[in-house]
């Protein structure tokens, strides 16, 4: 990741400073919660995608830097809200903001970050981009609701799972790449190619996240293994296992999802590994990796486009 960031090192630093500057508020709680979650770090993949896409098309403008910060604010807002909904206690290796400050401050500061993101976007003076991001954030919200509605449902299909992760996760990856191209003045075919790259990268990234929830190292991931099961999320490893198992193994997984319980986590992990469900999910992620790589092939060769290819490869070959 450090090697990839080096391609846009100065721009990345400017975006980080812009994020800090835009957290300023005369309400102490806003700054306290905002800095708590921002300072925790993370991969910063979404703003990095904006910067690399921009640089692959030329040079990063001030507008694209602001847009990178905007994307990170929207992502951070969703994290604050997610952790409250999921009753999560650990993120990025430390207590979640809701565990540290309470649910109400987390929700309200999440709202602040959403609105600050749109304040930044208004400054970009691009109605097409504002329209696209309004649609994007609405789609993300729909994805969150769909995930909530389907929590605890062992009959969730693979198509329904894909719909949720596309709305909830991949759509913001796509928006970051698309917005960078739009602000660069690129024609629609190039904008669409970058949108498709980001979308397929985001799907592959989320699928690997769902694999790591069952075979990852908590110290590397900064969160607990089995959290998805506790939240009743029927992710692809579980959906596939349900489709190929029967009898006791099948019932163990169904009950774990329906009861939103990780009490039998070790047994569930053993079942999905024996069923080939981890390998199946990785294989599906690679198919989306290949689709993303095809879209990336439409860009001119450059250090930035090479870094995008490396970021894509890292998304499906990682341990956190």
C-alpha positions as CSV (number, residue, x, y, z in Angstrom):
1,X,0.0,0.0,0.0
2,X,2.9,2.4,0.8
3,X,4.3,1.8,-2.7
4,X,0.9,2.5,-4.3
5,X,0.5,5.7,-2.2
6,X,3.9,6.9,-3.2
7,X,2.6,7.5,-6.7
8,X,0.4,10.3,-5.3
9,X,2.2,11.0,-2.1
10,X,2.0,14.8,-2.0
11,X,-1.6,14.8,-3.2
12,X,-2.5,12.2,-0.5
13,X,-0.9,14.3,2.2
14,X,-2.9,17.3,1.0
15,X,-6.1,15.3,1.1
16,X,-5.4,14.2,4.6
17,X,-4.8,17.8,5.7
18,X,-8.0,18.8,4.0
19,X,-9.9,16.2,5.9
20,X,-8.5,17.5,9.2
21,X,-9.3,21.1,8.2
22,X,-12.8,20.2,7.3
23,X,-13.5,18.5,10.6
24,X,-13.3,21.9,12.3
25,X,-16.5,22.8,14.2
26,X,-17.5,25.1,17.1
27,X,-19.2,22.0,18.6
28,X,-16.6,20.1,20.6
29,X,-18.3,16.7,20.3
30,X,-18.2,16.9,16.5
31,X,-14.5,17.4,16.5
32,X,-13.9,14.8,19.2
33,X,-15.8,12.0,17.4
34,X,-14.7,13.0,14.0
35,X,-11.0,13.0,14.8
36,X,-11.4,9.8,16.8
37,X,-12.5,7.8,13.7
38,X,-10.4,9.7,11.1
39,X,-7.3,9.4,13.2
40,X,-7.7,5.6,13.4
41,X,-6.4,5.5,9.9
42,X,-7.5,2.7,7.7
43,X,-6.6,1.9,4.1
44,X,-8.0,5.2,2.7
45,X,-8.7,3.2,-0.4
46,X,-11.5,5.4,-1.7
47,X,-9.7,8.7,-1.7
48,X,-6.7,6.9,-3.1
49,X,-8.8,5.7,-6.0
50,X,-9.8,9.2,-6.7
51,X,-6.3,10.5,-6.7
52,X,-4.9,7.6,-8.8
53,X,-7.7,7.9,-11.3
54,X,-7.1,11.6,-11.6
55,X,-3.4,11.2,-12.1
56,X,-3.9,8.4,-14.6
57,X,-5.8,11.0,-16.7
58,X,-3.4,13.9,-16.1
59,X,-2.7,15.8,-13.0
60,X,-4.7,16.1,-9.7
61,X,-6.5,19.4,-9.5
62,X,-7.7,21.1,-6.4
63,X,-11.2,20.0,-7.3
64,X,-10.2,16.4,-7.4
65,X,-8.4,16.8,-4.0
66,X,-11.6,18.1,-2.5
67,X,-13.6,15.3,-4.1
68,X,-11.2,12.7,-2.6
69,X,-11.9,14.2,0.8
70,X,-15.6,14.2,0.1
71,X,-15.5,10.5,-0.7
72,X,-13.7,9.7,2.6
73,X,-16.2,11.8,4.6
74,X,-19.1,9.8,3.1
75,X,-17.4,6.5,3.8
76,X,-16.6,7.6,7.3
77,X,-20.2,8.6,7.9
78,X,-21.3,5.2,6.8
79,X,-18.9,3.5,9.2
80,X,-20.2,5.6,12.1
81,X,-23.8,4.6,11.3
82,X,-22.9,1.0,10.5
83,X,-21.2,0.4,13.8
84,X,-24.3,1.7,15.7
85,X,-26.7,-0.5,13.6
86,X,-24.4,-3.5,13.9
87,X,-23.7,-2.9,17.6
88,X,-20.0,-3.2,16.8
89,X,-17.4,-2.8,19.4
90,X,-14.1,-3.0,17.5
91,X,-12.8,-1.3,14.3
92,X,-9.3,-0.7,13.1
93,X,-7.9,-2.3,16.2
94,X,-9.6,-0.1,18.8
95,X,-13.1,0.5,20.3
96,X,-15.6,1.9,17.8
97,X,-16.8,5.5,18.1
98,X,-20.2,4.3,19.5
99,X,-18.4,2.1,22.1
100,X,-16.2,5.1,23.0
101,X,-18.8,8.0,22.9
102,X,-22.2,6.3,22.7
103,X,-24.7,5.7,19.9
104,X,-26.3,9.1,19.7
105,X,-23.0,11.1,19.2
106,X,-21.9,8.6,16.5
107,X,-25.1,8.9,14.6
108,X,-25.2,12.7,14.8
109,X,-21.5,13.1,13.9
110,X,-22.1,10.8,11.0
111,X,-24.8,13.2,9.8
112,X,-22.4,16.0,10.2
113,X,-19.9,14.2,7.9
114,X,-22.5,13.5,5.3
115,X,-23.5,17.2,5.2
116,X,-19.9,18.4,5.2
117,X,-19.3,16.1,2.2
118,X,-22.1,17.8,0.3
119,X,-20.8,21.3,1.3
120,X,-17.5,20.4,-0.3
121,X,-19.2,19.1,-3.4
122,X,-21.2,22.3,-3.8
123,X,-17.8,24.1,-3.9
124,X,-16.8,22.0,-6.9
125,X,-19.6,23.7,-9.0
126,X,-20.4,20.6,-11.0
127,X,-24.1,19.8,-11.2
128,X,-23.5,16.4,-13.0
129,X,-21.2,15.3,-10.2
130,X,-23.5,16.5,-7.5
131,X,-26.4,14.6,-9.2
132,X,-24.3,11.5,-9.4
133,X,-23.2,11.7,-5.7
134,X,-26.8,12.4,-4.6
135,X,-27.9,9.2,-6.4
136,X,-24.8,7.3,-5.0
137,X,-25.5,8.2,-1.3
138,X,-29.2,7.3,-1.8
139,X,-28.2,3.9,-3.2
140,X,-25.8,3.3,-0.3
141,X,-28.6,4.1,2.2
142,X,-30.9,1.6,0.3
143,X,-28.1,-1.0,0.6
144,X,-27.9,-0.5,4.3
145,X,-31.6,-0.9,4.7
146,X,-31.6,-4.1,2.5
147,X,-28.8,-5.6,4.6
148,X,-30.8,-4.8,7.8
149,X,-34.0,-6.3,6.4
150,X,-32.2,-9.5,5.3
151,X,-30.2,-9.9,8.5
152,X,-31.0,-13.3,10.1
153,X,-32.4,-14.7,6.8
154,X,-30.7,-17.9,5.8
155,X,-32.7,-18.0,2.6
156,X,-30.8,-15.0,1.2
157,X,-29.8,-15.7,-2.4
158,X,-26.4,-15.1,-4.0
159,X,-28.1,-12.5,-6.3
160,X,-29.5,-10.7,-3.2
161,X,-26.1,-10.7,-1.6
162,X,-24.5,-9.2,-4.7
163,X,-27.2,-6.5,-4.8
164,X,-26.5,-5.5,-1.3
165,X,-22.7,-5.3,-1.6
166,X,-23.0,-3.5,-4.9
167,X,-25.2,-0.8,-3.3
168,X,-23.5,-0.7,0.1
169,X,-19.8,-0.9,-0.8
170,X,-19.0,-1.0,-4.5
171,X,-21.1,2.0,-5.6
172,X,-18.8,4.4,-3.6
173,X,-15.7,2.9,-5.2
174,X,-17.3,3.4,-8.6
175,X,-18.3,7.0,-7.7
176,X,-14.8,7.9,-6.7
177,X,-13.3,6.8,-10.0
178,X,-16.1,8.2,-12.1
179,X,-16.0,11.6,-10.3
180,X,-12.3,11.9,-10.8
181,X,-12.8,11.4,-14.6
182,X,-15.8,13.8,-14.7
183,X,-13.8,16.5,-13.0
184,X,-11.0,15.9,-15.5
185,X,-13.4,16.7,-18.3
186,X,-13.2,13.2,-19.8
187,X,-15.8,12.0,-22.3
188,X,-18.5,9.7,-21.1
189,X,-16.9,6.4,-22.4
190,X,-13.8,7.1,-20.3
191,X,-15.9,8.1,-17.3
192,X,-17.9,4.9,-17.7
193,X,-14.8,2.7,-18.0
194,X,-13.5,4.1,-14.7
195,X,-16.9,3.7,-13.1
196,X,-16.9,0.1,-14.1
197,X,-13.4,-0.4,-12.9
198,X,-14.3,1.0,-9.4
199,X,-17.6,-1.0,-9.2
200,X,-16.0,-4.4,-10.0
201,X,-13.0,-3.6,-7.7
202,X,-15.4,-2.8,-4.9
203,X,-17.4,-6.0,-5.4
204,X,-14.2,-8.1,-5.3
205,X,-12.9,-6.1,-2.3
206,X,-16.1,-6.8,-0.3
207,X,-16.1,-10.5,-1.2
208,X,-12.6,-10.9,0.2
209,X,-13.7,-8.9,3.3
210,X,-16.4,-11.5,3.7
211,X,-13.8,-14.3,3.4
212,X,-11.6,-12.7,6.0
213,X,-14.5,-12.6,8.5
214,X,-14.0,-16.4,8.7
215,X,-10.3,-16.9,8.1
216,X,-8.7,-13.6,9.0
217,X,-6.4,-12.7,11.9
218,X,-8.1,-10.3,14.3
219,X,-4.8,-8.5,15.0
220,X,-4.3,-7.8,11.3
221,X,-7.9,-6.9,10.5
222,X,-8.5,-4.8,13.6
223,X,-11.9,-6.4,14.1
224,X,-13.3,-9.6,15.5
225,X,-13.6,-12.8,13.4
226,X,-17.2,-13.9,13.1
227,X,-18.8,-10.4,13.4
228,X,-20.9,-11.1,10.3
229,X,-22.4,-14.2,11.8
230,X,-23.2,-12.3,15.0
231,X,-25.0,-9.7,12.9
232,X,-26.9,-12.4,11.0
233,X,-25.3,-11.5,7.6
234,X,-25.7,-14.2,5.1
235,X,-22.5,-13.5,3.1
236,X,-21.3,-15.5,0.1
237,X,-19.3,-18.1,2.0
238,X,-22.4,-19.0,4.0
239,X,-24.8,-18.8,1.0
240,X,-22.6,-21.2,-0.9
241,X,-22.2,-23.6,2.0
242,X,-26.0,-23.7,2.4
243,X,-26.3,-24.6,-1.3
244,X,-23.9,-27.6,-1.2
245,X,-24.5,-29.0,2.3
246,X,-27.3,-31.0,3.9
247,X,-28.3,-32.6,7.2
248,X,-26.6,-31.4,10.4
249,X,-24.0,-29.2,8.6
250,X,-26.8,-27.4,6.7
251,X,-28.8,-26.9,9.9
252,X,-25.9,-25.5,11.9
253,X,-25.3,-22.7,9.4
254,X,-29.1,-21.9,9.0
255,X,-29.5,-21.7,12.8
256,X,-26.4,-19.6,13.2
257,X,-27.7,-17.0,10.7
258,X,-31.3,-17.1,11.9
259,X,-30.2,-16.8,15.6
260,X,-27.5,-14.2,14.7
261,X,-25.1,-16.2,16.8
262,X,-21.4,-17.0,16.6
263,X,-21.6,-19.5,19.4
264,X,-20.8,-22.3,16.9
265,X,-18.2,-20.2,15.0
266,X,-15.5,-22.9,14.9
267,X,-18.0,-25.4,13.6
268,X,-19.3,-23.0,11.0
269,X,-15.8,-22.2,9.8
270,X,-15.0,-25.9,9.5
271,X,-18.1,-26.5,7.5
272,X,-17.6,-23.7,5.0
273,X,-14.0,-24.7,4.5
274,X,-14.9,-28.3,3.9
275,X,-17.7,-27.3,1.5
276,X,-15.2,-25.3,-0.6
277,X,-17.1,-22.1,0.1
278,X,-14.0,-20.0,0.9
279,X,-12.4,-21.1,-2.4
280,X,-15.7,-20.4,-4.2
281,X,-15.9,-16.9,-2.8
282,X,-12.3,-16.2,-3.8
283,X,-13.0,-17.5,-7.3
284,X,-16.0,-15.2,-7.6
285,X,-13.9,-12.2,-6.4
286,X,-11.3,-13.0,-9.1
287,X,-14.0,-12.9,-11.8
288,X,-14.8,-9.3,-10.7
289,X,-11.1,-8.6,-10.5
290,X,-10.8,-9.6,-14.2
291,X,-13.7,-7.4,-15.2
292,X,-12.1,-4.5,-13.4
293,X,-8.8,-5.2,-15.1
294,X,-10.5,-5.1,-18.5
295,X,-11.9,-1.7,-17.8
296,X,-8.5,-0.5,-16.5
297,X,-6.9,-1.6,-19.8
298,X,-8.7,1.3,-21.6
299,X,-6.4,3.8,-19.7
300,X,-3.1,4.9,-21.1
301,X,-0.1,3.3,-19.5
302,X,1.4,5.4,-16.7
303,X,2.7,5.0,-13.1
304,X,-0.7,5.9,-11.8
305,X,-2.5,3.3,-14.0
306,X,0.1,0.8,-12.9
307,X,-0.7,1.7,-9.2
308,X,-4.4,1.2,-9.9
309,X,-3.6,-2.3,-11.2
310,X,-1.5,-3.0,-8.1
311,X,-4.4,-1.8,-5.9
312,X,-6.8,-4.1,-7.7
313,X,-4.4,-7.1,-7.2
314,X,-4.1,-6.2,-3.5
315,X,-7.9,-6.1,-3.1
316,X,-8.1,-9.8,-3.8
317,X,-4.8,-10.9,-2.3
318,X,-4.6,-9.6,1.3
319,X,-5.0,-10.7,4.9
320,X,-6.8,-7.6,6.2
